[in-house]
C-alpha cells in the first residue's frame, strides 16, 4: 500500500513539473496538459532502456577489471 502511494505521488510530481515548466514557457494550458501526459509515457518507455545501457556498461567494466586481476595474480606467482 505504501509503495502504491509512493509511485502515485512520483507520477503526480513528474506530471506537475512537466505541466508547470511547459505552461511557464508557452502560457498555454493545453500545451502544458499535453506535456504532463506525454512526459510520464516517455519516462516509462525510455527508463528501462537507460537502465539496460548502464547495466551493460557496468558489466563491461567489471569484466575488464576481472581480466586485470587475473593478470596481476598470474604475474605475482
Buried (B, 14 or more C-beta within 10 A) or exposed (E): EEEEEEEEEEBEEBBEEBBEBBBEEEEEEEBBBBBBEEBBEEBEEEEEEEEEEEEEEEEEEEEEEEEEEEEEEEEEE
